[in-house]
């Protein structure tokens, strides 16, 4: 126990700055000569690029995102037909779609008319296209908007 030592080269000595010229780190204290970076209290701004026009100003800003936009998850008539054939779903509700992991908890659902519907389905969703509504009602189903 009395002759234990760390492995050679594994422990470095701390660089002692500003302790006189004899230390090799006196004078400018390893900061170089003059300029903002050598001064005490120096801190650069987050996106500062040395006076060059910063990237976030060089790149143009385009477009607009409305804070009032409502995003719907599209569910096509073909998908409703699949659900009817696979699981025998005659009533399609938001809760039923969530249970089958087709939508997430707070998603709003819109039924679109892509695909063919050949069976009677009752639909309770947030929105529906006019063509999809006509096809569902043509098969004897009903549409209820939430």
Residue pairs with C-beta under 8 A, 6 or more apart in sequence:
15 25
15 30
16 23
16 25
17 25
17 29
17 30
18 25
18 26
18 29
19 25
19 26
20 26
21 27
28 38
31 37
31 38
32 38
36 42
47 54
47 55
47 56
48 54
49 55
70 108
71 108
72 107
72 108
72 109
72 110
72 126
72 127
73 102
73 103
73 104
73 107
73 108
73 109
73 110
74 110
74 112
75 92
75 97
75 102
75 103
75 109
75 110
75 111
75 112
75 125
76 111
76 112
76 113
76 114
76 115
77 111
77 112
77 113
77 114
77 115
77 116
77 117
77 132
77 135
77 136
78 114
78 115
78 116
78 117
79 102
79 115
80 89
80 92
80 111
80 115
80 117
80 121
80 123
81 115
81 116
81 117
81 118
81 119
83 89
83 92
83 100
84 90
84 119
84 121
85 119
87 100
89 96
89 121
90 119
90 120
90 121
90 122
91 121
91 122
91 123
91 124
92 121
92 122
92 123
92 124
92 125
93 124
93 125
94 103
94 107
94 109
94 124
94 125
94 126
94 146
97 103
97 109
98 104
98 105
98 107
103 109
108 126
108 127
109 125
109 126
109 127
110 125
110 126
110 127
110 128
110 129
111 123
111 125
111 127
111 128
111 129
111 132
111 133
111 136
112 129
112 132
113 129
113 131
113 132
113 135
117 135
117 136
117 139
117 141
118 139
119 139
120 139
120 140
120 141
121 136
121 139
121 141
122 141
122 142
122 144
123 136
123 141
123 142
123 143
123 144
124 144
124 146
125 143
125 144
125 145
125 146
126 145
126 146
127 145
128 136
128 143
128 145
133 143
136 142
136 143
137 143
